[in-house]
């Protein structure tokens, strides 16, 4: 190869390299800007492993008490799972109807009604279950159960200050 052809060849290779680096950076930058690197762990396979109720109340109990109520939990697991699924679907339907375009007040109202019905059904499933569980526990474990049912304390005010003042009432709600 002559010296001129060799120089042209090197220049073309360098231009190709610069172009590919630019294009790669552009594509990666767009991918990251769209949130392409968010990590969502895969959902657990259905029906795998022992039943772990999503009630923190069971996890706050000592192992001995957990073993004591395990037959009750096992007996209710299918009903609880089914009802939790129904409740989640009703919640998703409310959200879907809230953002639907065009918005339908009737459909939104029906979704809210279904959500309330699913919450009531969840109470019907969980109420007798909690009565049975509480009957099997001693005073200390029932106190732990009550603390878990009460829920976590509210978060502290932002930056250690006071909460912002409440919003004024909408214009038409003058008392």
Protein Blocks (a to p, Z undefined) as FASTA:
>chain_A
ZZklmmmmmmmmmmmmmmmmmmmmmmmmmmmmnopmbccdddddehiajdddfbfklmmp
cfklmmmmmmmmmmmmmmmmmmmmmmmmmmmmmmmmmmpccddfklmmmmmmmmmmmmmm
mmmmmmmmmmmmmmmpcfklmmmmmmmmnopaddddehhiacdddddddehiaZZ
